[in-house]
Amino acid sequence: VPASVAERVRSLRDRSSQNGFEDDWGTTNT
């Protein structure tokens, strides 16, 4: 997995964590 994608996932995970849903859609995306 490219570093860019990894960073994107990390950013999305951090954002979703603050929103309240971390693995609700994160797992489906990955």
HTML snippet that shows the backbone in 3Dmol.js (N, CA, C, O; Angstrom):
<script src="https://3Dmol.org/build/3Dmol-min.js"></script>
<div id="view" style="width:600px;height:400px;position:relative"></div>
<script>
const pdb = `
ATOM      1  N   VAL A   1       0.854  -1.200   0.000  1.00  0.00           N
ATOM      2  CA  VAL A   1       0.000   0.000   0.000  1.00  0.00           C
ATOM      3  C   VAL A   1       0.882   1.239   0.000  1.00  0.00           C
ATOM      4  O   VAL A   1       1.726   1.397   0.882  1.00  0.00           O
ATOM      5  N   PRO A   2       0.697   2.121  -0.979  1.00  0.00           N
ATOM      6  CA  PRO A   2       1.492   3.352  -1.082  1.00  0.00           C
ATOM      7  C   PRO A   2       1.384   4.201   0.177  1.00  0.00           C
ATOM      8  O   PRO A   2       0.390   4.137   0.901  1.00  0.00           O
ATOM      9  N   ALA A   3       2.409   4.990   0.424  1.00  0.00           N
ATOM     10  CA  ALA A   3       2.410   5.846   1.620  1.00  0.00           C
ATOM     11  C   ALA A   3       1.267   6.860   1.539  1.00  0.00           C
ATOM     12  O   ALA A   3       0.652   7.197   2.550  1.00  0.00           O
ATOM     13  N   SER A   4       0.995   7.337   0.338  1.00  0.00           N
ATOM     14  CA  SER A   4      -0.073   8.333   0.179  1.00  0.00           C
ATOM     15  C   SER A   4      -1.410   7.771   0.651  1.00  0.00           C
ATOM     16  O   SER A   4      -2.164   8.435   1.362  1.00  0.00           O
ATOM     17  N   VAL A   5      -1.686   6.543   0.243  1.00  0.00           N
ATOM     18  CA  VAL A   5      -2.949   5.913   0.649  1.00  0.00           C
ATOM     19  C   VAL A   5      -2.969   5.703   2.153  1.00  0.00           C
ATOM     20  O   VAL A   5      -3.981   5.940   2.813  1.00  0.00           O
ATOM     21  N   ALA A   6      -1.845   5.257   2.686  1.00  0.00           N
ATOM     22  CA  ALA A   6      -1.760   5.021   4.134  1.00  0.00           C
ATOM     23  C   ALA A   6      -2.037   6.314   4.888  1.00  0.00           C
ATOM     24  O   ALA A   6      -2.765   6.324   5.880  1.00  0.00           O
ATOM     25  N   GLU A   7      -1.451   7.397   4.409  1.00  0.00           N
ATOM     26  CA  GLU A   7      -1.675   8.690   5.071  1.00  0.00           C
ATOM     27  C   GLU A   7      -3.137   9.102   4.949  1.00  0.00           C
ATOM     28  O   GLU A   7      -3.716   9.660   5.881  1.00  0.00           O
ATOM     29  N   ARG A   8      -3.716   8.826   3.811  1.00  0.00           N
ATOM     30  CA  ARG A   8      -5.133   9.171   3.600  1.00  0.00           C
ATOM     31  C   ARG A   8      -6.005   8.408   4.587  1.00  0.00           C
ATOM     32  O   ARG A   8      -6.897   8.974   5.220  1.00  0.00           O
ATOM     33  N   VAL A   9      -5.731   7.121   4.704  1.00  0.00           N
ATOM     34  CA  VAL A   9      -6.521   6.293   5.624  1.00  0.00           C
ATOM     35  C   VAL A   9      -6.347   6.788   7.051  1.00  0.00           C
ATOM     36  O   VAL A   9      -7.306   6.857   7.820  1.00  0.00           O
ATOM     37  N   ARG A  10      -5.113   7.130   7.393  1.00  0.00           N
ATOM     38  CA  ARG A  10      -4.846   7.624   8.751  1.00  0.00           C
ATOM     39  C   ARG A  10      -5.631   8.904   9.010  1.00  0.00           C
ATOM     40  O   ARG A  10      -6.232   9.067  10.072  1.00  0.00           O
ATOM     41  N   SER A  11      -5.624   9.808   8.038  1.00  0.00           N
ATOM     42  CA  SER A  11      -6.350  11.071   8.199  1.00  0.00           C
ATOM     43  C   SER A  11      -7.848  10.807   8.331  1.00  0.00           C
ATOM     44  O   SER A  11      -8.521  11.377   9.190  1.00  0.00           O
ATOM     45  N   LEU A  12      -8.352   9.937   7.467  1.00  0.00           N
ATOM     46  CA  LEU A  12      -9.782   9.629   7.517  1.00  0.00           C
ATOM     47  C   LEU A  12     -10.141   8.993   8.850  1.00  0.00           C
ATOM     48  O   LEU A  12     -11.164   9.319   9.452  1.00  0.00           O
ATOM     49  N   ARG A  13      -9.278   8.075   9.309  1.00  0.00           N
ATOM     50  CA  ARG A  13      -9.552   7.399  10.587  1.00  0.00           C
ATOM     51  C   ARG A  13      -9.539   8.413  11.721  1.00  0.00           C
ATOM     52  O   ARG A  13     -10.389   8.358  12.609  1.00  0.00           O
ATOM     53  N   ASP A  14      -8.588   9.333  11.700  1.00  0.00           N
ATOM     54  CA  ASP A  14      -8.513  10.344  12.759  1.00  0.00           C
ATOM     55  C   ASP A  14      -9.766  11.216  12.736  1.00  0.00           C
ATOM     56  O   ASP A  14     -10.327  11.536  13.783  1.00  0.00           O
ATOM     57  N   ARG A  15     -10.192  11.590  11.553  1.00  0.00           N
ATOM     58  CA  ARG A  15     -11.377  12.447  11.428  1.00  0.00           C
ATOM     59  C   ARG A  15     -12.616  11.698  11.902  1.00  0.00           C
ATOM     60  O   ARG A  15     -13.407  12.236  12.676  1.00  0.00           O
ATOM     61  N   SER A  16     -12.789  10.470  11.447  1.00  0.00           N
ATOM     62  CA  SER A  16     -13.967   9.691  11.832  1.00  0.00           C
ATOM     63  C   SER A  16     -13.971   9.438  13.333  1.00  0.00           C
ATOM     64  O   SER A  16     -15.033   9.403  13.956  1.00  0.00           O
ATOM     65  N   SER A  17     -12.791   9.261  13.916  1.00  0.00           N
ATOM     66  CA  SER A  17     -12.707   9.030  15.357  1.00  0.00           C
ATOM     67  C   SER A  17     -13.293  10.223  16.106  1.00  0.00           C
ATOM     68  O   SER A  17     -13.992  10.054  17.105  1.00  0.00           O
ATOM     69  N   GLN A  18     -13.009  11.417  15.622  1.00  0.00           N
ATOM     70  CA  GLN A  18     -13.514  12.618  16.282  1.00  0.00           C
ATOM     71  C   GLN A  18     -15.013  12.761  16.025  1.00  0.00           C
ATOM     72  O   GLN A  18     -15.738  13.303  16.859  1.00  0.00           O
ATOM     73  N   ASN A  19     -15.473  12.277  14.878  1.00  0.00           N
ATOM     74  CA  ASN A  19     -16.894  12.386  14.545  1.00  0.00           C
ATOM     75  C   ASN A  19     -17.720  11.402  15.360  1.00  0.00           C
ATOM     76  O   ASN A  19     -18.867  11.686  15.705  1.00  0.00           O
ATOM     77  N   GLY A  20     -17.141  10.247  15.667  1.00  0.00           N
ATOM     78  CA  GLY A  20     -17.861   9.277  16.474  1.00  0.00           C
ATOM     79  C   GLY A  20     -17.868   7.902  15.826  1.00  0.00           C
ATOM     80  O   GLY A  20     -17.986   6.897  16.528  1.00  0.00           O
ATOM     81  N   PHE A  21     -17.747   7.831  14.511  1.00  0.00           N
ATOM     82  CA  PHE A  21     -17.747   6.534  13.840  1.00  0.00           C
ATOM     83  C   PHE A  21     -16.364   6.279  13.245  1.00  0.00           C
ATOM     84  O   PHE A  21     -15.955   6.927  12.281  1.00  0.00           O
ATOM     85  N   GLU A  22     -15.658   5.322  13.841  1.00  0.00           N
ATOM     86  CA  GLU A  22     -14.299   5.048  13.377  1.00  0.00           C
ATOM     87  C   GLU A  22     -14.268   3.874  12.405  1.00  0.00           C
ATOM     88  O   GLU A  22     -13.724   3.999  11.308  1.00  0.00           O
ATOM     89  N   ASP A  23     -14.839   2.742  12.787  1.00  0.00           N
ATOM     90  CA  ASP A  23     -14.787   1.554  11.929  1.00  0.00           C
ATOM     91  C   ASP A  23     -16.137   1.265  11.278  1.00  0.00           C
ATOM     92  O   ASP A  23     -16.330   0.213  10.667  1.00  0.00           O
ATOM     93  N   ASP A  24     -17.066   2.208  11.415  1.00  0.00           N
ATOM     94  CA  ASP A  24     -18.384   1.997  10.835  1.00  0.00           C
ATOM     95  C   ASP A  24     -18.298   1.920   9.314  1.00  0.00           C
ATOM     96  O   ASP A  24     -18.908   1.056   8.685  1.00  0.00           O
ATOM     97  N   TRP A  25     -17.528   2.844   8.737  1.00  0.00           N
ATOM     98  CA  TRP A  25     -17.384   2.860   7.278  1.00  0.00           C
ATOM     99  C   TRP A  25     -15.918   2.722   6.868  1.00  0.00           C
ATOM    100  O   TRP A  25     -15.617   2.466   5.702  1.00  0.00           O
ATOM    101  N   GLY A  26     -15.020   2.890   7.820  1.00  0.00           N
ATOM    102  CA  GLY A  26     -13.599   2.796   7.510  1.00  0.00           C
ATOM    103  C   GLY A  26     -13.230   1.408   7.027  1.00  0.00           C
ATOM    104  O   GLY A  26     -12.423   1.258   6.110  1.00  0.00           O
ATOM    105  N   THR A  27     -13.823   0.385   7.648  1.00  0.00           N
ATOM    106  CA  THR A  27     -13.502  -0.982   7.266  1.00  0.00           C
ATOM    107  C   THR A  27     -14.026  -1.275   5.861  1.00  0.00           C
ATOM    108  O   THR A  27     -13.356  -1.944   5.075  1.00  0.00           O
ATOM    109  N   THR A  28     -15.211  -0.780   5.545  1.00  0.00           N
ATOM    110  CA  THR A  28     -15.789  -1.039   4.235  1.00  0.00           C
ATOM    111  C   THR A  28     -14.986  -0.334   3.146  1.00  0.00           C
ATOM    112  O   THR A  28     -14.890  -0.822   2.020  1.00  0.00           O
ATOM    113  N   ASN A  29     -14.410   0.818   3.491  1.00  0.00           N
ATOM    114  CA  ASN A  29     -13.624   1.558   2.519  1.00  0.00           C
ATOM    115  C   ASN A  29     -12.319   0.834   2.211  1.00  0.00           C
ATOM    116  O   ASN A  29     -11.848   0.831   1.074  1.00  0.00           O
ATOM    117  N   THR A  30     -11.750   0.230   3.231  1.00  0.00           N
ATOM    118  CA  THR A  30     -10.495  -0.476   3.049  1.00  0.00           C
ATOM    119  C   THR A  30     -10.812  -1.923   2.755  1.00  0.00           C
ATOM    120  O   THR A  30      -9.900  -2.727   2.562  1.00  0.00           O
TER     121      THR A  30
END
`;
const viewer = $3Dmol.createViewer("view");
viewer.addModel(pdb, "pdb");
viewer.setStyle({}, {cartoon: {color: "spectrum"}});
viewer.zoomTo();
viewer.render();
</script>
